[in-house]
Amino acid sequence: MSTPPNVLWIMADQLRFDYLSCYGHPHLHTPHIDALAARGVRFDKAYVQSPVCGPSRMSAYTGRYVRSHGSTWNGMPLRIGEPTLGDHLRGAGARAVLVGKTHMVADAEGMAWLGIPPESEIGVRVRECGFEAFERDDGLHPDSAKQNWSAYDDYLVAHGFESDNPWEEFANSGIDPDGELLSAWLLKNSRLAANVPEEHSETAYMTNRAMDFMREAKDDDRPWVCHLSYIKPHWPYIVPAPYHDMYNERHIVEPIRSQAEFDNDHPLMAAYREARVSRSFSRDHVREHVIPAYMGLIKQLDDNLGRLFAWMDDEGLSENTIVAFTSDHGDYMGDHWLGDKDFYHEMAVKVPLIIADPRPEADATRGHVCDELVEMIDLAPTFMNAVGCEAKPHIIEGRDLTPILHGTEGFSRRYAISEHDYNWSEMAAALKQPQFDAHTKMIFDGRWKFIRCEGFRPVLFDLETDPQELVDLGASPEPEHVEVRARMEAALLEWASRHHTRITATPQVLAGQKSASDVGILIGFWDEEEYEEVAGKPFASLTPAGPASRRK
């Protein structure tokens, strides 16, 4: 094994933690992801910093909370100058390479203000979130003009899938028994086979591209972090044969929800339940159409990861590559009468996280299940440590997971934090919430999950007595619940009061912030004797000639 190792960072978009067999799904077997867990550490309490793609990923890529980096929603640019994992690695002589999705939007206005041409070296780096974009495809291009096609669109055309929009008509549509092409944007079509052979699907294509990168990287001595970021199982929910009919209604787990929960009078929760996607997924026939396709997408992902891991074994890459597997958030699938993501129940904000470190230092923790609270922002400092990048606690808010991976002391966390800006949404419109009030924050201590809902009362769940989060204690008059709400509100305030933007406070800057008297700025001293008592040196030694000479 060479030093340092490489890192393959796999992220599946919108993958629930409990739709993997190693996390307990009774029908969806994922042997290749399970095998990764068996040779690494499976984290049982990993939480994202936002239950939405864009802000969750920006936190992962910066190692910083949403309130710190400011990209609070999909399409919200990551401001110019916000340091990313790629920037830190590049400074240490390592590479950060993208294969797949980032959902990052560049700060075009900030670049123009600073006079940075978008096509310049710095401009390209900023536009790609600090990554070298070996292959970038954010996936959502349903009606895009040809000039906005991804390389995957060109790939489809090159393989005979000719169309004005091959992503839409082949990868994300199906054909019914009458030969009609039907879009997977309509949930009723989810059970059709995607109109593309599996070997040409997005998941297979991106797997191949990761192999292409690793082949090319063999000629480069620099260590790398390759972010293999899959678009699926994110909607549109459709999967190629043979995965489209592997699962049916018999394999669907009953929804986690109750009538009392539906009758909860919390205005924001009621608005969530009334959103179109929630009303759709609250209907059993919608779940019966979509969930088998969602499961098929995950099964296809697992099979492609098995293909990738076997190839890495054959190429001798596995022995020197840390593999991390996770997702950017989950998917409600009708649980709690909700659809999509956007709130803080476990199936939305808790994610799978598996890290397999091949180094001998990790031998003692292989197959370990960790129940420490960890956050998505912890990955950046962990990867930085692995490839030899110095720690940057003045910038990075995450905590290095290496002590957990190597079975040593040094990691602890009291709370996990997640945030959501719902200003864009149906909920904000229904409640007439102004932009500055349309946000929520979650703080979770491993038992109590407290959600501050600006303008409304909080939501509180006790996961010890109510692991399915069916009983909202946010208005409970019980003294214990009153005390918990006050304590969690105070903890959230303490977190919000920390330094979040002090990213220029490098060790060098801090070392230069000497006492004012050390550099000749004398504030409050009465006479020379007092100065000399404090400073421990003669007053006249401030300058070669002494202060008196300057008064002449």
C-alpha positions in Angstrom: 0.0 0.0 0.0 1.3 3.4 -1.0 0.9 6.5 1.2 -1.4 8.2 1.2 -4.5 6.3 -0.1 -7.0 7.4 -2.7 -10.6 7.9 -1.8 -13.7 6.8 -3.9 -16.6 8.8 -2.5 -19.9 7.3 -3.8 -23.1 9.3 -3.3 -26.5 8.1 -4.5 -29.2 10.8 -4.9 -32.3 10.4 -2.7 -31.4 7.0 -1.3 -33.2 6.1 2.0 -30.9 4.5 4.6 -33.5 1.8 5.3 -33.7 0.6 1.7 -30.5 -1.4 2.0 -30.4 -4.9 3.4 -27.5 -4.0 5.7 -29.8 -1.4 7.2 -32.6 -3.8 7.6 -34.8 -3.8 4.5 -36.6 -7.2 4.5 -36.9 -7.7 0.8 -34.4 -5.5 -1.0 -31.1 -7.4 -0.9 -28.0 -5.3 -1.6 -25.1 -7.8 -1.2 -22.3 -5.6 -2.7 -23.1 -2.6 -0.4 -23.5 -5.1 2.5 -20.0 -6.5 1.7 -18.6 -3.0 1.8 -20.1 -2.6 5.3 -18.6 -5.9 6.3 -15.1 -4.7 5.5 -15.6 -1.2 6.9 -17.7 0.8 9.4 -21.4 1.3 9.0 -22.7 4.5 10.6 -26.1 4.1 12.1 -26.7 7.8 13.0 -25.5 9.8 10.0 -27.4 13.0 9.2 -27.3 15.5 6.4 -27.2 19.3 6.9 -30.3 19.8 4.8 -32.9 17.4 3.5 -32.6 18.9 0.0 -30.1 18.1 -2.8 -28.3 21.4 -3.3 -27.7 22.7 0.2 -26.9 19.1 1.5 -24.3 18.7 -1.2 -22.8 22.2 -0.7 -22.4 21.3 3.0 -20.7 18.0 2.0 -18.4 19.8 -0.5 -17.4 22.6 1.9 -17.5 20.7 5.2 -19.7 23.6 6.5 -23.2 24.1 7.7 -25.8 25.6 5.4 -26.0 28.9 7.5 -22.2 29.1 7.0 -21.9 28.6 3.2 -25.2 30.3 2.4 -26.4 28.1 -0.5 -29.8 27.4 1.1 -31.7 25.9 -1.7 -31.4 24.2 -5.1 -30.3 26.8 -7.6 -28.9 29.1 -4.9 -25.3 29.8 -6.0 -22.4 28.9 -3.8 -20.8 32.3 -3.2 -17.5 33.1 -4.8 -14.6 32.5 -2.4 -16.3 29.8 -0.3 -13.5 27.2 0.0 -14.4 23.6 -1.0 -12.8 20.2 -0.5 -11.2 20.5 -4.0 -9.5 23.8 -3.0 -8.1 22.2 0.2 -6.9 19.1 -1.6 -5.3 21.0 -4.5 -3.3 23.0 -2.0 -1.9 19.7 -0.6 -1.0 18.3 -4.0 -4.0 16.0 -4.3 -6.9 15.9 -6.7 -10.7 16.2 -6.2 -12.4 14.7 -9.3 -16.1 14.6 -10.1 -17.9 11.8 -12.0 -21.6 12.6 -11.9 -23.8 15.1 -10.1 -23.1 18.1 -7.9 -26.2 20.3 -8.2 -23.9 23.2 -7.7 -24.7 26.6 -9.2 -21.8 29.0 -9.6 -21.9 32.6 -8.4 -21.9 34.3 -11.8 -22.6 37.7 -10.3 -19.7 37.4 -7.8 -17.3 36.2 -10.6 -18.3 39.2 -12.7 -17.8 41.6 -9.8 -14.3 40.3 -9.3 -13.5 40.2 -13.0 -13.1 36.4 -13.1 -13.8 35.1 -16.7 -16.0 32.0 -16.4 -13.7 30.1 -18.9 -10.5 31.0 -17.1 -8.7 28.4 -14.9 -10.1 30.0 -11.7 -13.5 30.5 -13.3 -13.8 26.8 -14.3 -12.7 25.7 -10.9 -15.3 27.9 -9.2 -18.1 26.7 -11.6 -17.3 23.1 -10.8 -17.4 23.5 -7.0 -13.6 23.0 -6.8 -13.7 19.7 -8.6 -11.9 18.6 -11.7 -15.0 17.7 -13.7 -14.0 14.4 -15.4 -17.8 14.0 -16.1 -20.5 16.2 -14.8 -24.1 15.4 -15.2 -26.7 16.9 -12.8 -29.4 14.7 -14.4 -32.3 17.1 -14.7 -32.5 18.2 -18.3 -36.0 17.1 -19.4 -36.5 19.7 -22.2 -33.0 21.1 -22.6 -31.8 22.4 -26.0 -29.0 20.5 -27.6 -26.4 23.0 -26.6 -27.2 22.2 -23.0 -26.9 18.5 -23.4 -24.7 16.5 -21.1 -22.1 14.0 -22.4 -24.6 11.3 -21.5 -27.0 12.6 -24.1 -24.2 12.5 -26.7 -23.4 9.0 -25.6 -27.0 7.9 -26.1 -27.1 9.3 -29.6 -23.7 7.8 -30.4 -25.2 4.4 -29.5 -28.2 4.7 -31.7 -30.7 6.3 -29.4 -31.4 9.2 -31.7 -33.7 11.9 -30.4 -34.1 15.6 -29.8 -34.0 14.8 -26.1 -32.5 11.3 -25.6 -32.3 11.7 -21.7 -36.0 12.2 -21.6 -37.2 9.8 -24.3 -34.9 6.9 -23.6 -33.4 7.0 -20.1 -36.5 8.4 -18.4 -39.4 7.2 -20.4 -41.0 3.8 -21.1 -43.0 2.1 -23.8 -46.5 0.7 -23.0 -47.8 -2.6 -24.5 -49.3 -0.6 -27.4 -45.9 0.9 -28.3 -46.7 4.4 -27.0 -43.8 6.3 -25.4 -44.7 7.4 -21.9 -42.8 9.9 -19.7 -41.6 8.7 -16.2 -42.4 12.2 -14.9 -45.9 10.8 -14.5 -45.9 8.5 -11.6 -48.4 6.1 -13.2 -45.6 5.1 -15.7 -43.1 4.1 -13.0 -43.6 0.4 -13.5 -42.7 0.4 -17.2 -39.2 -0.6 -18.2 -37.0 2.4 -19.1 -36.7 2.7 -22.9 -32.9 2.0 -22.8 -31.0 -1.2 -22.2 -29.5 -1.5 -18.7 -25.9 -1.3 -20.0 -26.7 2.2 -21.5 -28.6 3.5 -18.5 -27.4 6.5 -16.4 -26.2 4.3 -13.5 -24.2 1.9 -15.8 -22.8 4.8 -17.8 -21.6 6.7 -14.7 -20.0 3.5 -13.3 -18.1 3.1 -16.5 -16.9 6.7 -16.4 -15.6 6.2 -12.9 -13.5 3.2 -14.2 -12.3 5.5 -17.1 -11.1 8.0 -14.6 -9.3 5.5 -12.5 -7.6 4.0 -15.5 -6.3 7.5 -16.5 -5.3 8.3 -12.9 -2.8 5.4 -12.9 -0.4 7.6 -14.8 -0.7 10.4 -12.2 1.3 10.2 -8.9 -1.0 12.6 -7.0 -3.5 11.0 -4.6 -7.1 11.6 -5.5 -10.6 11.8 -4.1 -13.1 10.7 -6.8 -16.7 11.8 -6.2 -18.8 9.2 -8.0 -22.2 10.8 -7.7 -25.1 8.8 -9.1 -28.3 10.5 -10.2 -30.5 7.6 -9.2 -32.7 6.5 -7.4 -33.8 10.2 -7.6 -37.0 10.7 -9.6 -38.1 10.3 -12.4 -38.7 6.8 -10.9 -38.1 4.4 -13.8 -35.5 1.6 -14.2 -34.5 -0.6 -17.2 -35.3 -4.3 -17.5 -34.8 -6.6 -15.8 -35.0 -4.4 -12.7 -38.4 -2.9 -13.5 -40.4 -6.0 -12.5 -38.1 -7.5 -9.8 -40.4 -6.1 -7.1 -44.1 -5.7 -6.7 -46.8 -4.9 -4.0 -45.7 -7.9 -1.9 -42.3 -6.3 -1.3 -43.6 -2.9 -0.2 -43.1 -2.2 3.5 -46.2 -0.7 5.1 -46.1 3.1 5.4 -45.1 4.7 8.7 -48.0 7.0 9.6 -51.0 7.3 11.8 -54.4 9.0 11.8 -53.4 11.1 14.9 -50.4 12.3 13.0 -52.6 13.3 10.0 -54.9 15.2 12.4 -52.0 17.2 13.9 -53.0 20.8 13.8 -49.5 22.2 13.4 -49.9 24.7 10.5 -46.6 24.0 8.8 -47.0 20.2 9.0 -50.5 20.6 7.6 -49.1 22.6 4.7 -46.5 19.9 4.0 -49.2 17.2 4.0 -51.3 19.3 1.5 -48.4 19.7 -0.9 -49.1 18.0 -4.2 -46.3 15.4 -3.9 -47.4 14.5 -0.4 -51.1 14.1 -1.4 -49.9 11.8 -4.2 -47.7 9.6 -2.1 -50.3 9.3 0.6 -52.4 7.3 -1.8 -51.7 3.5 -1.7 -51.9 3.0 -5.5 -49.2 5.6 -6.0 -46.9 3.9 -3.6 -47.6 0.6 -5.3 -46.5 2.0 -8.6 -43.4 3.9 -7.5 -41.8 1.9 -4.7 -41.1 -1.2 -6.8 -39.3 1.0 -9.4 -37.4 2.8 -6.6 -36.3 -0.6 -5.2 -35.3 -1.7 -8.7 -33.2 1.4 -9.1 -31.4 0.6 -5.9 -30.9 -3.0 -6.9 -29.4 -1.9 -10.2 -27.1 0.5 -8.3 -25.9 -2.3 -6.0 -25.2 -4.6 -9.0 -23.2 -1.8 -10.7 -21.3 -1.2 -7.6 -20.5 -4.9 -7.5 -19.2 -4.6 -11.0 -17.1 -1.6 -10.0 -15.7 -3.2 -6.9 -14.7 -6.4 -8.7 -13.0 -4.3 -11.4 -11.1 -2.4 -8.7 -10.0 -5.7 -7.2 -8.7 -6.9 -10.6 -6.9 -3.7 -11.2 -5.2 -3.7 -7.8 -6.9 -0.5 -6.7 -8.9 -1.8 -3.8 -5.9 -2.3 -1.6 -5.1 1.5 -1.6 -8.5 3.1 -2.0 -10.8 4.2 0.8 -14.4 3.7 -0.3 -17.2 5.8 1.2 -20.8 5.3 0.3 -23.7 7.6 1.3 -26.6 9.7 -0.1 -27.5 13.4 0.0 -30.9 12.8 1.7 -33.7 10.2 1.7 -37.3 10.0 0.3 -40.6 9.9 2.3 -42.4 7.5 -0.1 -45.7 8.3 1.7 -44.4 7.9 5.3 -45.9 10.4 7.6 -48.3 11.3 4.8 -45.4 13.0 3.0 -43.7 12.7 -0.4 -40.2 13.6 -1.7 -38.0 14.9 1.1 -37.8 18.5 2.7 -38.5 17.7 6.4 -36.7 16.0 9.2 -38.1 12.5 9.9 -35.5 9.8 9.8 -36.3 8.6 6.3 -35.5 12.1 4.9 -32.6 13.4 7.0 -30.8 10.3 8.1 -28.7 8.7 5.4 -26.6 5.5 4.9 -22.9 6.0 5.5 -20.4 3.3 5.1 -16.6 3.8 5.0 -14.2 1.0 4.2 -10.6 2.0 4.9 -8.1 -0.7 3.6 -5.2 0.5 5.8 -4.0 -1.8 8.5 -5.0 0.8 11.2 -8.6 0.1 10.4 -8.4 -3.7 10.8 -9.9 -3.7 14.2 -13.1 -1.9 13.1 -14.0 -4.0 10.1 -17.7 -4.8 10.3 -18.3 -2.4 13.1 -21.6 -0.5 13.5 -21.1 2.9 14.9 -23.9 4.7 16.8 -22.1 8.0 17.3 -23.9 11.1 15.9 -22.1 12.0 12.7 -22.8 14.6 10.0 -22.3 14.8 6.3 -19.8 17.7 6.8 -17.5 15.1 8.6 -16.5 13.6 5.3 -14.4 16.6 4.1 -12.0 16.6 7.0 -11.8 12.8 7.0 -10.8 12.8 3.3 -8.4 15.6 3.9 -6.7 13.7 6.6 -6.5 10.6 4.4 -4.6 12.2 1.6 -2.3 14.3 3.8 -4.0 17.7 3.8 -3.6 19.7 6.9 -6.6 20.3 9.2 -8.3 23.6 8.7 -10.6 24.1 11.8 -11.0 27.8 11.0 -12.9 26.8 7.8 -14.1 23.2 8.2 -16.9 22.7 10.7 -17.1 18.9 10.3 -15.1 16.5 12.5 -12.6 14.0 11.2 -14.0 10.4 11.4 -10.6 8.8 11.3 -10.6 8.0 15.1 -13.8 6.0 14.6 -12.4 4.2 11.5 -9.2 3.3 13.4 -10.8 2.5 16.7 -9.1 5.2 18.7 -10.2 8.1 20.9 -10.8 11.6 19.7 -14.3 11.9 18.1 -17.4 13.2 19.9 -20.5 15.2 19.0 -23.5 16.2 21.2 -25.9 17.3 18.4 -26.6 16.9 14.7 -27.9 20.0 12.8 -30.0 20.2 9.7 -31.6 23.2 8.0 -34.3 23.9 5.3 -35.3 27.0 3.4 -38.8 26.4 2.1 -39.3 29.9 0.7 -39.7 28.4 -2.8 -42.4 26.0 -1.9 -46.1 25.4 -1.9 -45.9 25.4 1.9 -44.7 29.0 2.0 -47.3 30.1 -0.5 -50.1 28.4 1.4 -49.0 29.9 4.8 -48.1 33.3 3.3 -44.7 33.0 4.9 -42.3 35.8 3.9 -38.8 34.8 2.7 -37.1 35.7 6.0 -39.5 33.4 8.0 -39.7 30.5 5.7 -37.1 28.3 7.3 -36.7 25.5 9.8 -33.8 24.1 11.8 -33.4 20.6 13.4 -31.2 19.8 16.3 -31.0 16.1 17.4 -29.1 14.7 20.4 -29.6 11.0 19.6 -32.9 10.9 21.5 -34.7 14.2 21.2 -35.3 15.7 17.8 -36.3 19.4 18.1 -37.4 21.3 15.0 -37.6 25.1 15.2 -40.2 26.3 12.8 -39.9 30.1 12.4 -43.3 31.7 13.0 -44.9 28.6 14.5 -44.5 26.4 17.5 -41.7 23.8 17.4 -42.0 20.1 16.6 -40.5 17.6 19.0 -40.0 13.8 18.8 -38.7 11.4 21.4 -37.0 8.6 19.4 -36.5 6.6 22.5 -40.2 6.0 23.2 -41.4 6.8 19.7 -38.8 5.6 17.2 -41.2 6.0 14.3 -41.7 9.7 15.1 -45.5 9.5 15.1 -46.2 11.7 18.2 -45.4 15.4 18.0 -44.5 16.6 21.5 -44.0 20.2 20.4 -47.0 21.4 22.3 -47.0 18.9 25.2 -47.6 20.5 28.6 -45.7 17.7 30.4 -42.9 19.2 32.5 -40.3 16.9 30.9 -41.2 18.0 27.4 -41.3 21.7 28.4 -37.8 21.3 29.9 -36.5 19.4 26.8 -37.8 22.1 24.4 -36.1 24.8 26.4 -32.9 22.9 26.6 -32.9 22.1 22.9 -33.8 25.7 21.9 -30.9 26.9 24.1 -28.6 24.3 22.4 -29.7 25.6 19.0 -29.0 29.2 20.0 -25.5 28.2 21.3 -24.8 26.5 17.9 -26.1 29.6 16.0 -23.9 31.9 18.1 -20.6 30.2 17.2 -18.2 31.7 14.7 -19.4 30.5 11.3 -17.7 32.9 8.8 -14.3 33.4 10.4 -12.6 31.5 7.6 -9.7 33.9 7.2 -8.5 33.2 10.8 -5.6 31.1 9.7 -3.0 30.0 12.3 -0.6 32.6 10.8 -3.2 35.4 11.2 -4.0 34.3 14.8 -0.3 34.2 15.6 0.0 37.8 14.4 -2.8 39.1 16.6 -0.3 40.0 19.4 -1.1 42.1 22.4 -1.4 45.8 21.4 1.4 46.7 23.9 3.8 44.2 22.2 3.7 46.3 19.0 3.9 49.7 20.7 0.2 50.6 21.0 -0.1 51.6 24.6 -3.6 51.8 25.9 -4.4 52.6 29.5 -0.9 52.7 31.0 -0.3 55.4 33.6 3.4 55.6 33.6 6.6 53.8 32.6 6.7 51.7 35.8 3.3 50.3 35.1 4.2 49.5 31.6 7.4 47.7 32.6 5.6 45.7 35.2 3.1 44.4 32.5 5.5 44.1 29.6 8.5 42.8 31.4 10.9 45.1 29.5 12.1 48.7 29.8 9.8 51.3 28.4 12.6 52.9 26.4 13.2 49.7 24.5 10.2 50.3 22.3 12.4 52.0 19.7 16.1 52.4 19.4 15.9 56.1 20.2 13.1 55.8 22.8 9.8 57.6 22.8 11.2 60.8 24.1 13.2 61.4 20.9 10.0 61.4 18.9 8.6 64.4 20.9 11.4 66.8 19.9 
